[in-house]
Each structure stands twice: as structure tokens, then as C-alpha cells.
Amino acid sequence: MANVKVIIPGIYTTVQDYGRIGYQKFGIATTGVMDEYSYAMANALVGNERGTAALELTYFGPMLKFEEDMVIAVAGANMSPKIDNEPINMHESHLVQAGSTLSFGKLKNGVRAYLAFGGEIDVPIVNGSKSTLVKSKIGGYEGRPLKSKDELNIIVNKDAVAGKVLDPKYYPIIDKFNVMRAVLGPQDDYFTAKGINKFFRSGGYTLTKSLDRMGIRLDGAVLESKGGADIVSDGTVMGTVQVPSDGLPIILMADRQTTGGYTKIATIIREDIAKIAQMGALDKLCFEEVSLHDAQVLYEEFEEKIITAIDSLK
């Protein structure tokens, strides 16, 4: 029997985990969380293992009625969470008692928050993941964002503890301007030296209103290519910076297509993808080139930061 009822669904609330790994070759998008760091913190606060499915909230969160006691935590964008209309702290675990309501108010910063339950969201595993891929109508809750009157069943972990607090030094970085560190390639040779120089030194780009879980269109310096933007389609990864014929970059995100037929000038490092996931229209960014070796070192440091933050809550 379902123990969490959806009163108001929020703008775009979906079940997500790390996504479907290893299925792009079959045309199935990876999907998964947009902000890996905030997601990891939410799960750690309620004592879940990394990779446990959570709710990803976008811009405005849902109103949920709880039919059973359980521990929850919200991390990422501050959407002013409340229990029975009383404000609660972000980045802290809380007990929601049976009969109580969790709701959200004004968005204070960022774009996406992660609501973790102490336990498992009981939805089917599809290709190794519970993530919702809306465009293919698979995974999550019936392959779609939540709607009013939906009912979630949470397999409650009775050992989850309220009162865990994340040290502010481990809070996710949420800002309206960010530097995106990126490795050149794989098709940087399709661009002129002037085009590459503009990409890194033009003064930056503005996020347009054309942004979602699939990709983010940027406005700024037009990048000059040598012989056009079209290539034979090849694979994409999260953080790929694709440049179509108009010369304006598009950052591919979690629900991106599995292959792309436009030149890809660079790929954003893992840590900075979490930052851009919290940016909205008219926010600004610039790109900084890093070597492949430095990107690998930064990857290790980011992973160590996640592990250290999780260990601090045990």
C-alpha cells in the first residue's frame, strides 16, 4: 500500500538515480540526475547507499502527504521546504510523521533540489535503473513526471536517523556565474584557431531560455569552423559542448540524444556539470581549458570530496 500521496506534483518532479549505464549503443539515453553532488548529499543525509533513487525537483517542489513515519532530506536548490507549513532546514535530515505534509515554497537559489527518503522508492528497475526517461516513457513512476493523486510506495528504512546536518563547507556550489572547466575535443580540429580562442576567451556566454534536461543553448560569441558543423554521427556524453551550424554552443545534459551529428568542441568536467545543472536562463558562464590529465586529477578530487562529505555524516 502506498505511503506517500502526491497532492501537488510541482513543476517537473521525477524519480532519478545515476541513470542507465551501458545502453547508449542501443539508442537508450543515459538520463539520471542532473546534479550528482546534491543528489549524493541528500541520500547520505538519510543513510541511503549512493545510487539510491530520489526525487529530482525542478524550480518548484511538490506537496506530499505521508501515511507512514519516515526520514527525509532535501539538498541542492533551496526551495523553502516545510513540514506542516513549518520551515525546515535544507541539507539536514528530518522526521516526517504519518499524517504530515511536506511542501515547498519560494525558490531562493538554484534550479534543482533532491528529495531523498530514508529507504527505497518502490518503482520498477528498467535496464538497471529507476531513472525516468520522459521522452521514451520508461522508468520512474510510469515513465513520466509526477501528477496530482499519484501514490508512491517507499520501502522505509527504520534505521534512518533524523537530525543529521551537513557541514556548510560541503554544501553544493550554486551561483549565477560559473567557470566551466573543459577538455578540448573530440572535434576541436574542425574549428579555426580564432574559433577556439573565442570559445575560451570571448568574455563568456549567457544561458538562454532553451534549457532543459536534454541540453542548454548558449548565447554569445559565434564560433568559426573550418568546413561546416556536420559530422558523421557519433556518441555523446554528459557535458559535451556541441556546436551546430549557427556557431552557438549547446551543452548536452542527462537526457541528451545518444549520438550527435554536430561538431563537439569540448567536454565539461564532471564537477562543473553539477554546477551548471543549478543554473537558469540569463545566468552566465565562461569556459576554461584544462588538459586531459588535469581533468582526471580534478575527477579524483571531486570523488574524494563526495566520499569525505558522506563519511562526515556517519
Backbone hydrogen bonds, N-H to C=O, Kabsch-Sander energy under -0.5 kcal/mol:
donor,donor_aa,acceptor,acceptor_aa,energy
3,N,152,L,-1.3
4,V,152,L,-2.0
5,K,65,K,-3.0
6,V,150,D,-2.9
7,I,5,K,-0.7
7,I,63,M,-2.7
8,I,63,M,-1.5
11,I,60,F,-1.7
12,Y,58,T,-0.5
14,T,12,Y,-0.6
14,T,56,E,-1.8
16,Q,54,A,-2.7
20,R,30,T,-2.7
21,I,19,G,-0.9
23,Y,20,R,-0.6
26,F,23,Y,-1.5
27,G,24,Q,-2.2
28,I,23,Y,-1.9
29,A,27,G,-0.6
31,T,254,A,-1.7
33,V,17,D,-2.3
36,E,34,M,-0.8
39,Y,35,D,-1.8
40,A,36,E,-2.1
41,M,37,Y,-2.1
42,A,38,S,-2.3
43,N,39,Y,-2.0
44,A,40,A,-2.2
45,L,41,M,-2.1
46,V,42,A,-1.0
47,G,44,A,-1.2
48,N,43,N,-2.5
52,T,49,E,-1.7
54,A,16,Q,-2.5
55,L,115,L,-2.5
56,E,14,T,-3.2
56,E,54,A,-0.5
57,L,55,L,-0.6
57,L,113,A,-3.2
59,Y,57,L,-0.5
59,Y,111,V,-3.3
60,F,58,T,-2.9
63,M,8,I,-2.8
64,L,102,L,-2.9
65,K,5,K,-3.0
66,F,100,S,-2.8
67,E,3,N,-3.4
68,E,3,N,-0.6
70,M,96,V,-2.2
72,I,94,H,-2.8
73,A,116,A,-1.7
74,V,92,E,-0.5
75,A,114,Y,-1.9
77,A,112,R,-2.8
79,M,77,A,-1.0
82,K,103,S,-2.7
83,I,86,E,-2.5
84,D,82,K,-0.5
84,D,101,T,-3.2
86,E,83,I,-1.8
88,I,81,P,-2.2
91,H,74,V,-3.0
93,S,164,K,-2.4
94,H,72,I,-2.8
96,V,70,M,-3.2
96,V,94,H,-0.6
97,Q,95,L,-0.6
99,G,66,F,-3.7
100,S,97,Q,-2.4
102,L,64,L,-2.6
103,S,82,K,-2.6
103,S,101,T,-0.5
105,G,79,M,-2.1
105,G,80,S,-0.6
108,K,78,N,-3.4
108,K,106,K,-0.7
109,N,78,N,-0.8
113,A,57,L,-1.8
114,Y,75,A,-2.9
115,L,55,L,-2.5
116,A,73,A,-2.6
116,A,114,Y,-0.7
118,G,71,V,-3.0
119,G,117,F,-1.9
120,E,155,I,-1.9
122,D,120,E,-0.6
122,D,153,N,-3.0
123,V,121,I,-1.8
126,V,124,P,-0.6
126,V,129,S,-3.2
127,N,125,I,-0.5
129,S,126,V,-1.0
132,T,15,V,-2.1
133,L,131,S,-0.5
133,L,138,I,-2.9
134,V,132,T,-0.7
136,S,133,L,-0.9
137,K,133,L,-0.9
137,K,134,V,-0.7
138,I,133,L,-1.7
140,G,130,K,-1.4
141,Y,144,R,-0.5
142,E,140,G,-1.0
143,G,139,G,-1.9
144,R,141,Y,-1.4
146,L,13,T,-2.8
149,K,6,V,-3.0
150,D,147,K,-1.8
152,L,4,V,-3.2
154,I,152,L,-0.6
155,I,120,E,-3.1
155,I,153,N,-0.6
156,V,154,I,-1.3
157,N,118,G,-3.1
158,K,156,V,-0.8
160,A,157,N,-1.7
163,G,93,S,-2.4
164,K,161,V,-0.5
166,L,91,H,-2.4
170,Y,167,D,-2.9
171,Y,168,P,-1.7
174,I,172,P,-0.7
178,N,284,K,-1.4
180,M,178,N,-0.6
180,M,286,C,-3.5
181,R,179,V,-0.8
182,A,288,E,-2.8
183,V,267,T,-2.6
185,G,265,I,-2.9
187,Q,264,K,-2.3
190,Y,187,Q,-1.9
191,F,188,D,-1.7
192,T,224,E,-1.8
196,I,192,T,-2.3
197,N,193,A,-2.3
198,K,194,K,-2.3
199,F,195,G,-1.9
200,F,196,I,-1.5
201,R,197,N,-2.3
202,S,198,K,-1.5
205,Y,285,L,-3.5
206,T,219,D,-2.7
207,L,283,D,-2.9
208,T,217,R,-2.4
211,L,209,K,-1.7
212,D,215,G,-2.2
216,I,251,I,-2.2
217,R,210,S,-2.4
218,L,249,P,-2.4
219,D,206,T,-2.4
221,A,204,G,-0.5
223,L,247,G,-2.6
226,K,190,Y,-3.4
227,G,190,Y,-0.6
227,G,228,G,-0.5
231,I,261,G,-2.3
234,D,260,G,-1.9
236,T,258,T,-1.6
239,G,252,L,-3.0
240,T,237,V,-2.0
241,V,266,A,-3.0
242,Q,240,T,-0.8
242,Q,250,I,-2.9
243,V,263,T,-3.2
247,G,244,P,-1.9
250,I,242,Q,-2.6
251,I,216,I,-2.7
252,L,240,T,-2.9
252,L,250,I,-0.6
253,M,214,M,-2.6
255,D,213,R,-2.8
256,R,253,M,-1.7
260,G,234,D,-2.7
263,T,229,A,-1.7
263,T,243,V,-0.6
265,I,241,V,-1.6
265,I,263,T,-0.6
266,A,241,V,-0.9
267,T,183,V,-2.1
268,I,239,G,-2.4
269,I,181,R,-2.5
273,I,269,I,-1.2
273,I,270,R,-0.5
274,A,270,R,-1.0
275,K,271,E,-0.8
276,I,272,D,-2.2
277,A,273,I,-1.7
278,Q,275,K,-1.4
279,M,276,I,-1.7
282,L,207,L,-3.4
283,D,280,G,-2.0
284,K,176,K,-2.7
285,L,205,Y,-2.5
286,C,178,N,-1.6
287,F,199,F,-0.5
288,E,180,M,-2.4
290,V,182,A,-2.3
295,A,291,S,-2.4
296,Q,292,L,-1.9
297,V,293,H,-2.0
298,L,294,D,-2.7
299,Y,295,A,-2.0
300,E,296,Q,-2.0
301,E,297,V,-2.2
302,F,298,L,-2.4
303,E,299,Y,-2.4
304,E,300,E,-2.2
305,K,301,E,-2.0
306,I,302,F,-2.0
307,I,303,E,-2.4
308,T,304,E,-2.7
309,A,305,K,-2.3
310,I,306,I,-2.5
311,D,307,I,-2.7
312,S,308,T,-1.6
313,L,310,I,-1.5
314,K,311,D,-1.2
